[in-house]
Amino acid sequence: MDKARFEELKKKRFEEGLSDEEADELGRLFAEEEGEQYQSTEAFRQEQEAEVAAELEKGQPAEGSVEDEPETAKEEAEARPGPKEDHPAGTREPLWAREEAEEK
């Protein structure tokens, strides 16, 4: 392993960012250092797409697929339960109470 290149890429990723090729190279170097098998993002994406396509052929969306996620932030907010009506969010003490506390 080229330690100098490895350190250069690790530093560059935070300073100016990496190209796809450099990111792939850095991932390979990290995997090599940890003794792990490396899988590029391209191969990972292809694998994920194949799994989603297989699930769709069965007539079911794949687990964690895009279909499970709201399309917009508004839809996501609407999907969350809101605060209870009798306990409004953001309740705080009146301003005059704070001024009295500071005077004491």
C-alpha positions in Angstrom: 0.0 0.0 0.0 1.2 3.5 -0.9 1.0 5.2 2.6 1.8 8.6 1.2 -1.0 8.4 -1.4 -3.4 7.1 1.3 -2.6 10.1 3.6 -2.9 12.5 0.7 -6.4 11.2 -0.2 -7.5 11.2 3.4 -6.5 14.9 3.8 -7.9 15.9 0.4 -11.3 14.5 1.1 -11.9 17.1 3.8 -10.2 20.0 2.1 -11.3 20.2 -1.5 -13.1 16.9 -2.0 -12.4 13.9 -4.2 -13.2 12.9 -7.7 -15.1 9.6 -8.2 -11.9 7.9 -9.1 -10.1 9.2 -6.1 -12.9 8.2 -3.8 -12.9 4.8 -5.3 -9.1 4.6 -4.7 -9.4 5.8 -1.1 -12.1 3.2 -0.5 -9.9 0.5 -1.9 -7.0 1.6 0.3 -9.2 1.7 3.5 -10.4 -1.8 2.7 -6.9 -3.0 2.1 -5.8 -1.5 5.4 -8.6 -3.2 7.3 -8.2 -6.5 5.4 -11.7 -6.3 4.0 -13.0 -7.0 0.5 -13.7 -3.8 -1.4 -16.8 -3.1 -3.3 -17.1 0.1 -5.4 -20.1 2.4 -5.1 -20.8 1.5 -8.8 -21.0 -2.2 -8.0 -23.0 -1.5 -4.8 -25.6 0.6 -6.7 -25.9 -2.0 -9.4 -26.5 -4.7 -6.8 -29.2 -2.5 -5.1 -30.9 -1.8 -8.3 -31.0 -5.5 -9.2 -32.5 -6.3 -5.8 -35.2 -3.6 -6.2 -36.0 -4.8 -9.7 -36.4 -8.4 -8.4 -38.7 -7.3 -5.7 -40.8 -5.2 -8.1 -41.1 -8.2 -10.4 -42.6 -10.1 -7.4 -45.1 -7.2 -7.0 -43.7 -5.9 -3.7 -41.5 -2.8 -3.1 -38.1 -3.7 -1.8 -37.4 -3.1 1.9 -36.2 0.5 2.4 -36.9 1.4 -1.2 -37.8 4.9 -2.4 -41.5 3.9 -2.3 -41.3 3.8 1.5 -40.1 7.3 1.8 -42.2 10.5 1.5 -41.6 12.4 -1.7 -41.3 15.9 -0.1 -40.4 17.4 3.3 -44.0 18.5 3.6 -45.3 15.0 3.2 -42.7 13.8 5.7 -43.9 16.4 8.2 -47.5 15.5 7.7 -46.7 11.8 8.3 -45.3 12.5 11.8 -47.7 12.8 14.7 -48.3 16.3 15.8 -48.2 17.7 19.4 -51.2 16.9 21.6 -53.8 19.6 21.5 -53.7 20.3 25.2 -49.9 20.6 25.2 -48.9 23.0 22.5 -45.3 22.9 21.3 -43.0 25.8 22.1 -44.8 26.8 25.3 -42.7 29.1 27.5 -43.1 31.5 30.4 -44.4 35.0 29.8 -41.8 37.8 29.3 -43.0 39.7 32.3 -42.1 36.6 34.5 -38.6 36.7 33.3 -38.2 40.4 34.0 -39.5 39.9 37.6 -37.0 37.1 38.2 -34.1 39.4 36.9 -35.1 42.2 39.3 -34.9 40.0 42.4 
